[in-house]
Amino acid sequence: MATRTAPRWVRDRERSYRRARWMWKCAEYIPLLCAAVLVATITVSFARRWHNLAWVFLAGAVAASLLSPKKRAERCETARMALQAAIARYQGDPDLRDSALSEADERAHEALRVERIRFAPPWIRRRRRLCWIKALGWLSPAILAFAAIPFEQQWMRSWHIVPVVAVFILLLAAGAFKAGKPLEAALIFSQAVERYEYESAATESELFLEDRRASEALQRR
């Protein structure tokens, strides 16, 4: 039985989703790369020019985290698989019309475009914001300590960096330990808010359940 080839436009679209997924998968590792550069910046103190670049890489890590690359990669994969299945059906069934490919392309496009259908109640957004502020408050001493390191001063020598970095590491470790609970609670709130705002099946009762989980995370020893 003779088969036919799907139109070029739909095959190109499927390949574009594959490339987009690969791009977002690579973007998942940007925060780790930026963290490595930040550590290298602190360790190699004599490279004074890297002091300013560290903040650029740190900002890039925060931006990459806010873009949610993992979630975008999953959406691209869902769209790609939908088109791939439609192409396979089209090439295996000679009676299938071209309109089936157009419909599959539209569904794939909808999988990429997630629109907010409602806003979460103010009380849970306020609690999420307070958790983020608490976590940032515990980490701020380490951030301020790094900003105060005088890398660019002429009198700064390599042996000066040892006690400075030691203090920075202690502050960072203590801040990360204290920020663990509010950070975990903030992530619980964020996931609950996202499901409520973007998924029609989510209910407000689920927000109260997640609020209880977040409260238990804050009180955990």
N, C-alpha and C positions, 0 to 999 in steps of 0.2 A: 504494500500500500504506500503510495507516494505521500510524502509529507511536504509541508510548505514552511517557508521561513517567515518569522514575524517581521513587521516593518522595522526599518532602521531606527525610527524615532523612539520606539518603545524599548529597543535594545540599548540605545544610547542612554535613555532615562534610567534603565536598570543599572547600567555601569556607573552612572553619576551617583546613584544612591550608594553603590558599593564603595566608590571613592570617598564619599562624604562620611560613611561609617568608618572607614580606615582613618580619615583625618581626625574624627572625634575620638577614636580609640587612642590615637597617639597623643591627643590633647589631655587625656586622663593622667599622663605621666609628667605633665608640665609642673604641677606643684612639687613633685618629688625632685625634679631637676632644679627648680628654683631653690628648694630647701638645701640641696647639695651645694649649689653655688653660694648660698648664704653662709653655710658652714665653712666653705673654702675661703670666703672673704674674711671671716673672723680669724681663721687659722693662719692664713698667709697675710699677716698684718703689714708686711713691707710693701705690698702692692696697693699703694694708697689710692690709685685711681679706681680700684674695685669697691671702695667704700660707698661711693655714690651709686655704682652699678648694682650693689646689693639691694638697695631700695627699689630699683627698677624691677629686678627679678622677683622681689617679694610682692610688689604690686601685681606683677604678671601671674604669680601663683594664686593670689586672692581672686583676680579676675577670672582665671581659668576655673577655679572652684565655683564661682558664682554662675558661670555659664552651664554648669552641669553637663560636662561632656559625655559621661556615661549614659545619661538618660537620652541625650541627643543621638548617640550611637545606636542605642536600642531602637529608637524611632526610625532611623535610617535603615536598620536591618529589617524592621517590620515592613517598611515600604518596599524594600528590595525583594523580600520574599513574596509579597503580594504580586508584584510585577512578574517575578520569575515563575510563579505558579500559573499566572494568566498566559504567559508566553508558551509554557509547556502545553497548556490546554489548547491554545490556538494552533500550535504546530502539529498537535496530534489529532485534532478534529477539523477536517476540511469544511465542515458545515458551519463552524463557528464564525460569526461575523466580526468585522473590525471594530464594531461598536463595543464588543466585550473588552477589548484592549483599552479603549477610551474610558470605560467604566472602571476598570481595574486601576488605571492611572489616576483617576479621580479619587478612588479610595486610598491609594498609596499617598497621594498628596494630603488627604485629610489626616492620615496617620502622623504626618510630620507637623501639621498645624493643630496644636492643642490650644484651645481658647478657654479663658476663664468663664465659667457659667454663673458664678456667684462669689460673694466675698465672705470670708470667715467672720464669725462674731468678733467684736472688738476685744472681748475679754481674753480670748486665747491668743490673739495677735499681741496684746499688751504683755501677757505672760511670756510669750516667746521673746519679745524685745527685751524684757528684764533679764532673761537668762543669758542672752547674747551680751548685754551690758556687764553682767557679773563676770562672765568668762573673760571678756576683754579687760575688765578691771584687774583681774588676777594676773593677766599676761602683760599689762601695761608697764610694770616696773622693769621687766626684761627688755621690752621694746625701747623704753626711755634710756636704759643703761647702754644699749647698743648705739642709740643715736648720740649719746654723750661721749663715746670713745673717740679720742682726738687722733684719728689715723693720720690726718693731714698736717699735724704739727711737726715742725722741724726737729723738736727735741724728742719726739717719740722714737724709741728704739725697740728692736725686736724683743728684748727681754722685759720691756715694760708691759707687753701685751699679756704675759702669763697671768699675773694677778687680776688684770682687768677681765680677761676671758673667763677666769675661774669664777669671779663674781657674777658675770653674765650667765654662765652655765647654771650656777646655783639658783639665781633668780628665775631663770627659764624653767628649771626642773620644779622648783617650788610652785611657780605660777601654773605650769601645766598640770601639776598634781591637784591644785586647788580648783583649777578651771575645768577639770574633768567632769564633775557632776553637773554644773550649769550648762556645759557644752553638750553633754548627752541629753539633758532635758530640752535644750533648744532644738536639737536635731529631731527629737520625738515630736515636739510641737510643729516644726517645719513640715515634717512628713504628713502629719495629721491635717494641717492647713492645706497643703497641696492636694491631698486626696479630696478634701471637702470642696475646694474651689474648682477642681477640674474633673471630678468624677461624679456623675449624677447619682450613682448608687450610694455614695457616702452620705451619712446622716449626722445630725448634731449630737446624737447619743454617742457616736464613736469619738467625737471630740472630748466628751467627758471621760471616756475610758482612757484616752491617750493622756488627758490631764492627770488622771490618777497614776498612770505609769510614770509620767514626768515627775510627779511629786514623790513617788517612791525612789526614783533615781536621785533626786536631790537629798533625800533623807538617808540614803544608803551609806554605810560606813566604809 
